[in-house]
Amino acid sequence: MPHRITPLDVQSFATKEIYRKGERIFENNLVKNRFQMNFGLKATVRGEKNHHVEMIIDNEQLFGRCTCHVGNSPCEHQVAVLLAWLTESPSFVSYQTLRKAIKLKDKNALVDILINLCEAFPDLSRLFVTSPGVDEFEIIQEDVADIFDFPHTAKIDPQEIVASFQILFIRARILRSEGKWAHARVIFYEVLHRILALIDNQQLSAPFPEGTVTDIADDFEEIALSDPNFEDDREAIKKQVGELLHHESAEAEGIVLDQLRERLE
């Protein structure tokens, strides 16, 4: 719980200029969708573009990530979120509060809510239903391909696809909880494989936020290493690792997969 944040922490987190910009953003009430996690904060900061901010508290130190061009370095959007927490902490919905509120809902009401959400965001339907008689691996590959279905000559804004593959990662966690480790691993592999291809081809209009690509690689590696069926899937995992590391951009993006390669040897 990030209760230890003090005004001095926020002031020393960024330069005076960035702090003043963040202060103006907060004062203009542009910090929205506020959420409190066990280890930090999440929020959306409105502007010409919406920026998604995540603040992490580790050993009383602040670490931030923003979808703006600054990435993991301190920015005005991160400062604005911290100021919102300092002065309006009750406005942040906590995981515990959300869980209790959902548990109190009538089951039929929850079903209606989920159906309405799936109607608004059809991608969510894949969290609950798969087409009968269709190979689930093929469905995953098709769903990832749909996200990255861009003309080869177009410059792609990473922000256009980040939200879509976050839904896929939720799906991966559900598949993992169901014991479908290979399916979960394939989701992270397919997304990472296609991201690296975009970087190889210099097809991005801007970089992904700092840490995005390495986080996906870490999740792929962690799922593969934790898979109780690792030995049965060894050849498939080895092939995926080889294909990821074959990308020209893999090393520059910090994709090494050392632990996984060591186990495969």
Secondary structure as the mmCIF struct_conf table of DSSP 4:
data_model
#
loop_
_struct_conf.conf_type_id
_struct_conf.id
_struct_conf.beg_label_comp_id
_struct_conf.beg_label_asym_id
_struct_conf.beg_label_seq_id
_struct_conf.end_label_comp_id
_struct_conf.end_label_asym_id
_struct_conf.end_label_seq_id
TURN_TY1_P TURN_TY1_P1 HIS A 3 ARG A 4
HELX_RH_AL_P HELX_RH_AL_P1 PRO A 7 PHE A 13
BEND BEND1 ALA A 14 ALA A 14
HELX_RH_AL_P HELX_RH_AL_P2 LYS A 16 GLU A 27
TURN_TY1_P TURN_TY1_P2 ASN A 28 ASN A 29
STRN STRN1 VAL A 31 GLN A 36
BEND BEND2 ASN A 38 PHE A 39
STRN STRN2 GLY A 40 VAL A 45
BEND BEND3 GLY A 47 LYS A 49
STRN STRN3 HIS A 51 ASP A 58
TURN_TY1_P TURN_TY1_P3 ASN A 59 GLU A 60
STRN STRN4 GLN A 61 CYS A 66
BEND BEND4 THR A 67 CYS A 68
TURN_TY1_P TURN_TY1_P4 HIS A 69 ASN A 72
BEND BEND5 SER A 73 SER A 73
HELX_RH_AL_P HELX_RH_AL_P3 GLU A 76 GLU A 88
HELX_RH_3T_P HELX_RH_3T_P1 SER A 89 SER A 91
BEND BEND6 PHE A 92 PHE A 92
STRN STRN5 VAL A 93 SER A 94
HELX_RH_AL_P HELX_RH_AL_P4 TYR A 95 LEU A 104
BEND BEND7 LYS A 105 LYS A 105
HELX_RH_AL_P HELX_RH_AL_P5 LYS A 107 ALA A 120
BEND BEND8 PHE A 121 PHE A 121
HELX_RH_3T_P HELX_RH_3T_P2 PRO A 122 LEU A 127
TURN_TY1_P TURN_TY1_P5 PHE A 128 PHE A 128
TURN_TY1_P TURN_TY1_P6 PRO A 132 GLY A 133
BEND BEND9 VAL A 134 VAL A 134
HELX_RH_AL_P HELX_RH_AL_P6 GLU A 136 ILE A 147
TURN_TY1_P TURN_TY1_P7 PHE A 148 PHE A 148
TURN_TY1_P TURN_TY1_P8 HIS A 152 THR A 153
STRN STRN6 ILE A 156 ILE A 156
TURN_TY1_P TURN_TY1_P9 PRO A 158 PRO A 158
HELX_RH_AL_P HELX_RH_AL_P7 GLN A 159 SER A 177
TURN_TY1_P TURN_TY1_P10 GLU A 178 GLY A 179
HELX_RH_AL_P HELX_RH_AL_P8 TRP A 181 ASP A 200
TURN_TY1_P TURN_TY1_P11 ASN A 201 GLN A 202
STRN STRN7 LEU A 204 LEU A 204
BEND BEND10 SER A 205 ALA A 206
HELX_LH_PP_P HELX_LH_PP_P1 PRO A 207 PRO A 209
TURN_TY1_P TURN_TY1_P12 GLU A 210 GLY A 211
HELX_RH_AL_P HELX_RH_AL_P9 THR A 212 SER A 226
TURN_TY1_P TURN_TY1_P13 PRO A 228 ASP A 233
HELX_RH_AL_P HELX_RH_AL_P10 ARG A 234 LEU A 245
TURN_TY1_P TURN_TY1_P14 HIS A 246 HIS A 246
BEND BEND11 HIS A 247 HIS A 247
TURN_TY1_P TURN_TY1_P15 GLU A 248 GLY A 254
HELX_RH_AL_P HELX_RH_AL_P11 ASP A 258 LEU A 264
#
